[in-house]
């Protein structure tokens, strides 16, 4: 089986698909001036767009890893997450505090999903 890659750059691809499994790179906000709710909404919109492009959607997420710059932001982040996640399809998830590559980023999310 071949590996498909989308939005390939010199350092990383945004998406890879192998054996009907979609792997997304860590998704970050475009506008880091927003608070955690705004940054989370941006990141989840990126995930929706990339999954749709790969023939999947948020109800097909197999695993999610969330990295927060400050774990005290989890409550506000969860408010946005809970409104977004597909009802009845909450994926396995880990949420940890991490020092992110850009100090203005409050969140980064990595998702693996099955294709439709």
DOSE-755403 format. One record per atom (N, C-alpha, C): residue in three letters; x, z negated, y. Coordinates in steps of 0.1 Angstrom, whole numbers, padded with zeros to 4 digits, always signed. Atoms other than C-alpha are relative to their C-alpha. Layout:
N
ALAXZY...
//
This chain:
116
UNK+0008+0000-0012UNK+0000+0000+0000UNK+0009+0000+0012UNK-0008-0001-0013UNK+0012+0008+0035UNK-0005-0012+0009UNK+0003+0010-0010UNK+0013-0016+0064UNK-0003+0008+0013UNK+0004-0006-0013UNK-0006-0006+0096UNK+0004-0009+0011UNK-0003+0009-0011UNK+0007-0019+0129UNK-0006+0006+0013UNK+0007-0004-0012UNK-0011-0017+0163UNK+0007-0007+0012UNK-0006+0005-0012UNK+0003-0021+0198UNK+0014-0005-0003UNK-0014+0003+0004UNK+0039-0020+0186UNK+0009+0000+0012UNK-0010+0001-0010UNK+0065-0031+0210UNK+0014-0002-0005UNK-0014+0002+0005UNK+0103-0036+0208UNK+0002-0013-0007UNK-0002+0014+0006UNK+0099-0073+0199UNK-0011-0003-0010UNK+0011+0004+0010UNK+0065-0076+0181UNK-0011+0011+0001UNK+0012-0007+0001UNK+0033-0059+0171UNK-0011-0010+0003UNK+0011+0009-0002UNK+0000-0073+0183UNK-0008-0003-0013UNK+0008+0001+0012UNK-0016-0066+0149UNK+0007+0007-0011UNK-0004-0007+0012UNK-0006-0058+0114UNK-0011-0002-0011UNK+0010+0001+0010UNK-0029-0050+0085UNK+0007+0004-0013UNK-0005-0002+0014UNK-0019-0052+0048UNK-0010-0005-0010UNK+0009+0004+0011UNK-0042-0052+0018UNK-0013-0006+0005UNK+0013+0003-0007UNK-0073-0055+0041UNK+0000-0014+0006UNK-0002+0013-0008UNK-0059-0087+0058UNK+0006+0004+0013UNK-0005-0003-0013UNK-0054-0086+0095UNK+0008-0012+0005UNK-0008+0011-0005UNK-0026-0106+0110UNK+0002+0003+0015UNK-0001-0002-0014UNK-0026-0111+0148UNK+0013-0008+0004UNK-0010+0007-0007UNK+0004-0121+0169UNK-0006-0011+0008UNK+0005+0011-0008UNK+0001-0153+0189UNK-0006+0006+0013UNK+0007-0005-0012UNK-0025-0145+0217UNK+0001-0010+0011UNK-0003+0008-0011UNK-0018-0158+0251UNK-0009+0004+0012UNK+0009-0005-0011UNK-0038-0157+0284UNK+0008+0010+0009UNK-0005-0009-0011UNK-0033-0130+0310UNK+0002-0007+0013UNK-0001+0007-0013UNK-0040-0152+0339UNK+0002-0015-0003UNK-0004+0014+0003UNK-0021-0185+0335UNK-0003-0009+0011UNK+0004+0009-0011UNK-0034-0198+0368UNK-0013-0008-0003UNK+0013+0006+0003UNK-0067-0207+0351UNK+0003-0013-0008UNK-0001+0012+0007UNK-0074-0241+0335UNK-0001+0003-0015UNK+0000-0002+0015UNK-0075-0246+0297UNK-0013+0007-0004UNK+0013-0008+0004UNK-0112-0234+0295UNK+0002+0014+0003UNK-0002-0014-0003UNK-0103-0202+0313UNK+0010+0007-0008UNK-0010-0006+0009UNK-0072-0196+0293UNK-0005+0001-0014UNK+0006-0001+0013UNK-0090-0203+0261UNK-0009+0012-0001UNK+0010-0011+0000UNK-0118-0179+0270UNK+0008+0014-0001UNK-0008-0012+0000UNK-0092-0152+0277UNK+0006+0003-0014UNK-0007-0002+0013UNK-0073-0157+0244UNK-0011+0003-0010UNK+0010-0003+0010UNK-0105-0157+0224UNK-0006+0014+0002UNK+0004-0014-0003UNK-0116-0124+0241UNK+0011+0010-0005UNK-0010-0009+0006UNK-0082-0109+0231UNK-0002+0001-0015UNK+0002+0000+0015UNK-0088-0120+0195UNK-0012+0008-0004UNK+0012-0008+0003UNK-0123-0105+0195UNK+0003+0015+0001UNK-0004-0014-0002UNK-0109-0072+0209UNK+0009+0005-0012UNK-0010-0004+0010UNK-0080-0070+0184UNK-0006+0000-0014UNK+0006+0000+0013UNK-0101-0079+0154UNK-0010+0012-0001UNK+0009-0011+0000UNK-0127-0053+0163UNK+0008+0013-0002UNK-0008-0012+0002UNK-0100-0027+0166UNK+0005+0001-0014UNK-0006+0000+0014UNK-0087-0037+0131UNK-0012+0000-0010UNK+0011+0000+0009UNK-0122-0035+0116UNK-0004-0014-0006UNK+0003+0013+0004UNK-0129-0072+0115UNK-0007-0007+0012UNK+0006+0007-0011UNK-0145-0099+0136UNK+0002-0015-0003UNK-0003+0015+0001UNK-0144-0137+0142UNK-0007-0007-0012UNK+0007+0006+0011UNK-0168-0144+0113UNK+0009+0002-0013UNK-0009-0004+0011UNK-0140-0130+0090UNK+0014-0007+0001UNK-0013+0006-0002UNK-0112-0153+0102UNK+0003-0009-0012UNK-0004+0008+0012UNK-0093-0168+0072UNK+0007-0012+0004UNK-0008+0011-0004UNK-0070-0191+0091UNK+0003+0001+0015UNK-0003+0000-0015UNK-0063-0201+0128UNK+0009-0012+0003UNK-0010+0010-0004UNK-0034-0219+0143UNK-0001+0000+0016UNK+0001+0001-0015UNK-0038-0232+0179UNK+0011-0009+0005UNK-0011+0008-0007UNK-0009-0244+0200UNK-0004-0003+0014UNK+0003+0004-0014UNK-0016-0264+0231UNK+0013-0006+0006UNK-0012+0005-0007UNK+0010-0273+0257UNK-0001-0015+0001UNK+0002+0015-0001UNK-0006-0308+0259UNK-0012-0003-0009UNK+0011+0002+0009UNK-0028-0321+0231UNK-0012-0007+0006UNK+0011+0006-0007UNK-0049-0340+0256UNK-0010+0010+0005UNK+0009-0011-0004UNK-0065-0306+0264UNK-0009+0004-0011UNK+0008-0004+0011UNK-0081-0304+0230UNK-0015+0000+0002UNK+0015+0001-0002UNK-0115-0316+0241UNK-0006+0011+0008UNK+0005-0011-0008UNK-0119-0290+0268UNK+0002+0013-0007UNK-0002-0012+0008UNK-0104-0263+0246UNK-0011+0001-0011UNK+0010+0000+0010UNK-0129-0273+0218UNK-0014+0004+0006UNK+0013-0004-0006UNK-0158-0268+0242UNK-0002+0015+0000UNK+0000-0015+0000UNK-0149-0231+0246UNK+0000+0005-0014UNK-0001-0004+0014UNK-0140-0228+0209UNK-0013-0001-0007UNK+0013+0002+0007UNK-0173-0243+0197UNK-0010+0010+0004UNK+0010-0010-0005UNK-0193-0219+0218UNK+0003+0014-0005UNK-0004-0013+0004UNK-0173-0190+0205UNK+0000+0002-0015UNK-0001-0002+0014UNK-0168-0196+0168UNK-0013+0004-0007UNK+0012-0005+0007UNK-0192-0178+0144UNK-0006-0011-0007UNK+0007+0011+0007UNK-0218-0203+0133UNK+0000+0002-0015UNK-0001-0001+0014UNK-0214-0211+0097UNK+0012+0006-0006UNK-0013-0006+0004UNK-0180-0195+0096UNK+0012-0006+0007UNK-0012+0006-0006UNK-0157-0220+0111UNK+0012+0001-0009UNK-0011-0002+0009UNK-0123-0211+0098UNK+0009-0013-0002UNK-0010+0010+0001UNK-0096-0234+0085UNK+0009+0001+0012UNK-0007-0001-0013UNK-0077-0244+0116UNK+0010-0012+0001UNK-0009+0011-0003UNK-0047-0264+0127UNK+0002+0001+0016UNK-0002+0000-0014UNK-0042-0275+0163UNK+0011-0010+0003UNK-0011+0008-0003UNK-0009-0289+0175UNK+0005+0001+0014UNK-0007-0001-0013UNK+0010-0297+0207UNK+0013+0007-0002UNK-0012-0008+0001UNK+0039-0273+0213UNK+0005+0004+0013UNK-0006-0005-0012UNK+0063-0263+0240UNK-0001+0015-0001UNK+0003-0015+0001UNK+0051-0227+0247UNK+0011+0007+0008UNK-0010-0008-0006UNK+0074-0199+0258UNK-0001+0001+0016UNK+0002-0001-0014UNK+0059-0198+0293UNK-0006-0014+0004UNK+0005+0013-0004UNK+0054-0232+0310UNK-0014+0000+0006UNK+0013-0001-0006UNK+0022-0219+0327UNK-0011+0002-0011UNK+0010-0002+0011UNK+0005-0211+0293UNK-0004-0014-0005UNK+0005+0012+0005UNK-0017-0239+0281UNK-0004+0001-0015UNK+0005-0002+0014UNK-0027-0223+0248UNK+0006+0013-0005UNK-0004-0012+0007UNK-0015-0198+0222UNK-0007-0001-0013UNK+0008+0000+0013UNK-0036-0188+0191UNK+0004+0011-0009UNK-0004-0010+0010UNK-0026-0171+0159UNK-0011+0000-0010UNK+0011-0002+0009UNK-0053-0157+0136UNK+0004+0010-0011UNK+0000-0009+0011UNK-0054-0141+0102UNK-0015+0002-0005UNK+0014-0003+0003UNK-0087-0124+0092UNK-0001+0011-0011UNK+0003-0011+0010UNK-0102-0102+0064UNK-0007+0011+0008UNK+0007-0012-0006UNK-0113-0067+0073UNK-0014+0000-0006UNK+0014-0002+0004UNK-0150-0059+0070UNK-0001+0008-0013
//
